[in-house]
Amino acid sequence: MSEHQSRYVQCPVLVVRVTESQVMGDTVADTLRDELLALYDKSGAVHVVIDMEQVTYLSSAGIRPLLSLNRKVREREGRLILCRLNGDVEGVFVATRLINSGRVMPATFENHPDVPTSIASLYQKPEAMA
C-alpha cells in the first residue's frame, strides 16, 4: 500500500481581504478579530498580508483586531503587513503612530501599496529595504 500524499500545500503567507467598509464598534471589531485569528491559526502561515482597499472608515475599536493578530504573528516570528489603505484609513494609522511613512523608527504595522509588493517585501534582504 502506498503512503498517502497530501494534496495541499502550506504557504508561509496568509493574504486576507477585509470586505467590511466601516470597521467600527465592538461587535464588528470582535467578529473581525475572531475571524482573523481563526484564519491565521487554521492556515499555519507565518506572515500575514491584509488588503484593506474596501475599508473606508476605521475606528479605534477597529484597530484592536489588527493588534491581536499582530501579537499572534509575532509569536510565530512573522510579519503583519497592511496594504491598499485609502487616505483616511492611512491617516488613522499615521496619527496613532501605528505606521509611519518615513520609516524613521519601527512602527507596529508595515504598509505597502499592494499585495505583490507586500509579499515581495517579506523576501527582500534588510539592506535592500530602503
N, C-alpha and C positions, 0 to 999 in steps of 0.2 A: 504494500500500500504506500502510495507516495505521500510525502509530507504536504500539508495544506499551505499554499502560498497566499498571503494577504493580497487582496485586490485594491487596497487603499494605501495611499502614500501620506505620510505625516509631514506636514510643512512647518518650518520654523516660524512662519509669519502668518498671522491671522489678520485678514482685511475685513473690516466691518463698515457698513454704511449706515449712518444714523438717518432714519427717514422721518423722524418727528420734526416738524418745522419749528415748534416752540417748545424748548426744553426748559420747563419751569414748574414749580410746585413739587411738593413732596411725593405725590402719587406717581407722577411721570418720572421723577428722578429715581425713586425706589425701583420702579419697574425697569427702567433703563439699566440701573446698577445690577439688578438680578440677572437680566438678560446678558449683559456684557460679561459678567463673572462666569455665568454658566457656559457661554460660548467659549470663553478662554479656557476654562477647566476641561471642557469636552474636547477641544481641539488639540491639546497637548503642545500648542505652539509656544515659542519663546517670546517673540516680538509681536506687537500689535500696531496696525495702522488703522486709524479711524477717519473715514471720509465723512466730513461734516458739511458737505456742499448744501444739503437741503435744510440745514438748521439756520433759521433767520433770527432767532432770539434765544438767548441763553441766560438764565438767571443764576444767582449764586447757588441755588439748590441744584441746578443742572450741572454744576461743576463737580459736585460730590461723587457722582458715579464714575467720573473720569479719574478722580483722585483714588477711589477704591480700587479701580482696575490698575492704575499705575503702581500702587503698592504691591499688588499680586505679580505684575510683570517684573518689577524689580526683584522680587523674591526669587524669580527664575533667572535673574541676571539678564533680563531682556530690556528692550526699549519700547516705549509707547510714543507713537508719532501721530500728530493730528495733521490733517491735510484738507485743502479746499475750503478754508474758513472764509466766510463772507466778511466784509469790512466791519460790520457791527459786532459780530461774534469775536473776531480777532481783537477788536478794541477792548472787549471784556477781558480777554486773556492777557493783553498787554497791560491794561490798567491794574490788574490784580498781580502782575509780575509773574504769572504762570508760564508765559512765553516772553521772549524778547526778540526783537528784530535785529538788534546789533550784535548779539552773541557775545557781549562783553563779559557776562558772567553766566554760569549754567542756570537754566530755568527748569521748572518742573516738567514741562512738556516741550517737545520739539514740534515745529510747524514747517510743513513743506507745501509747495503749490499743488501737488497732485500725488496720486498713488504710486506711479512708477518712480518718481523722484524720491518718494519716501522709502520705498523698498531699496532703491539703489543706495541711499544713504546708509542703510544698515550694513552694506558690504564694502563701503569705502574705508580706506585706512585713515586713521585720525589726522595724519598730516595732509591728506588730500581734501579734508573738510575745512575750507577756509572760513 
